[in-house]
Amino acid sequence: MDVGAALAELKELSTQIDVVLVSSRAGELDASTATGQTGVKLARLAADIVTQAEQVRADMGREALAQLQAATPDGSVFAVLDGDRMAVATTGPDPTVGLVFYDLKTLLRQIDRGVDPPPAADEAARVAADESPEDGDA
């Protein structure tokens, strides 16, 4: 699937994601749902965050970085890494973290394969995420 079409589809399906983009790990933008220079700036900032997180990871002797979330009271930035490519998304406060990571991983697989994923799998994951008890509801 075309990168732009995959981004548009994800943006349409996910009400939690404000902006989504695909870039290189170095921050070179491939495609974004943001307008103007916002996507370029976000790709570069995400690359900087990933670089810093990789340094911390290396200093601690941990496994390679696969995904990260940077959360603030106003929202979060998510990054999923796959080789030299990364998918980045911004959200509002209190996103469903697992679902955003799932969506970004699916986006990268969708682009790599060049085909549409089976809609039933995506819908089943969304239903399962919506049926999970909220913190304190158990």
N, C-alpha and C positions, 0 to 999 in steps of 0.2 A: 504494500500500500504506500502511496505517496506520503511523504512526511507531513505536508500541509494538510492533507485530507485526514490523516490519522490524528493530528492535533485538534482539528475542528471536531472530529467525532468524539474525542475524549472530552473536550470542553462542553459539548452538547450533553454528554451522558453524566458528567460529574458536576453536581451543583456546588461542591465544596472547593473546586479548583478555580482560582481567579485568573491566573496566567500560567500557561504551560509552554515549555520550549524544549528543543533538542539542540544540543551543541556538542562540540568536542570537549574533552576534559581540560583543554587549554583555554576554553571560553570562546571559541569561534562558533558563532551562531549558525545553525542550519535552517531552523524555522521557529517561529514563535506566534502565539496568539496575541501578543502585545503589539501596540502600534508605535510608530516612530522609533526612537532609539531606546525605548524601554527594554525591549528584548535583548538588544546588544549589551546594555549595561547589566541586566540581570544575569546574562550568561557569563560575563566577566566576573561579577561578584560571586556567583556560585562557584566558578573555577577557583577563585581565591579561597573561599571557604573550604572547598575540597582539598586544596593544596595544604592549607593549615591543618585540617583534620588528618590528612595523610601523614604529616610530620609528627603529630601527637601519637598517632597509631604506631609509627615506626619507632619512636622513642620508647614506647611502652612494650614493644616486641609483640604486638598483636597482629592478627590476620589482616589481609588486604581489605580496604574499605569497599563495601558494596553499596551502602545507602546511608543517608544521614538526614536528620531533621534538625533545623534550628528554629526554636520556638520563642516567641515573644508574647506579651499580653495581647498584641494587636493581630497576630497571625503567625504563620510558619512558612519556612522555605524548606522544600524537600528536594533531594537529589538522589537519583539512582544511577549507578555507574555500571557500564558494560563495555569492557575494553577501553577504546579511546572515546567512546560516545557516552553522553550523559543526558538524562531527562530531568528537567527541573520544573517544579511547580510551586506556586505561592497559594496560600489559603488564608481564610479568616481565622479567628481564634477557635480553639477546640475542634480541630478536624478529626475525622475518624482515621487515625494514623495508618493502620493496617490497610485500609481501603485505598488511601492515596498512594502508598507504596505499591500495592497490587496494580493499580491503574498505570503507574509509571513503568513498572516492569512489563506489563502487557503492551504498553505503547512501544517500548523498545523492541520487543519480540515481533510485534506487528510490522514494524518498519523493516526489521531484518529479514523477515520471511517474505515480505511483499504481498501478503494476503490478509484477508479479513479473518479475525479470530472467530471461533464459533460463538454466536451471541448467547447461547444457553449457558456456557461456562461463565461468562461475565455476569449475566443476570443472576445465576445461582450464587456467585460470590457476593453480589450486592444484597440479595435477600438474606443470606447468612449473616452478613455484617449488620444489617438492620434488625435482625432478630436477636443479636447478642445483647445480654443485659448490660445496662449502663453501670458505671461505677456506683456501688452502693445499692443497686437494685437486687442483688442476689440474695 
